[in-house]
Amino acid sequence: MEHIVSDSEKMQIAANFIRHAPPGEFNEVFNDVRLLMNNDALLKVVAAKAFAQYNLEQLTPVKIEGYDDQVLITEHGDLRNGRFIDPKNQVSFKYDHMQKESSDVQPTTGETAIEPWRSACDDALRAYVKNHYPCGICTIYGKTINGQQTIIACIENHQFQANNFWNGRWRSE
């Protein structure tokens, strides 16, 4: 007897493929999933959530127009409703997970009590990343978690050379 795969099963399988795409091969995996599903309407439902989850898990770097340094898309900077914080430049921005672009940049303030510590850690870690990671990006968050002032350091470094048959990514929180 042949098993018919339901739309919800197809969506779950597609989401898992997308979320587990190897470094540097996200677009190729997405295009393959699109061909396999052969249903763009169904894929759109899956893609938005899977893209967002992938970007958060992979600490995806994004350039914010008007600022020199990139910032990482992480769960620590997620303000909900598609907005993220760049604690170094004290701005929030909307992030389009499908296009991998920032927009609607607005001034914001982090937790002022911890900002001097966050800023000092930011300066030190940026110097470290510049020395040790050729393409490294870091974002430092200062938060109060369960009443404790906490510094969260995130580092991402990647190098994609698909034409040479290798891609690599380093992530650290």
Secondary structure as GFF3:
##gff-version 3
##sequence-region A 1 173
A	DSSP	alpha_helix	7	19	.	.	.	ID=ss1
A	DSSP	alpha_helix	26	37	.	.	.	ID=ss2
A	DSSP	alpha_helix	40	57	.	.	.	ID=ss3
A	DSSP	beta_strand	60	62	.	.	.	ID=ss4
A	DSSP	beta_strand	71	73	.	.	.	ID=ss5
A	DSSP	three_ten_helix	75	77	.	.	.	ID=ss6
A	DSSP	beta_strand	78	80	.	.	.	ID=ss7
A	DSSP	beta_strand	83	86	.	.	.	ID=ss8
A	DSSP	beta_strand	91	96	.	.	.	ID=ss9
A	DSSP	beta_strand	101	107	.	.	.	ID=ss10
A	DSSP	alpha_helix	115	132	.	.	.	ID=ss11
A	DSSP	beta_strand	137	145	.	.	.	ID=ss12
A	DSSP	beta_strand	148	161	.	.	.	ID=ss13
A	DSSP	three_ten_helix	162	164	.	.	.	ID=ss14
A	DSSP	beta_strand	166	172	.	.	.	ID=ss15
###
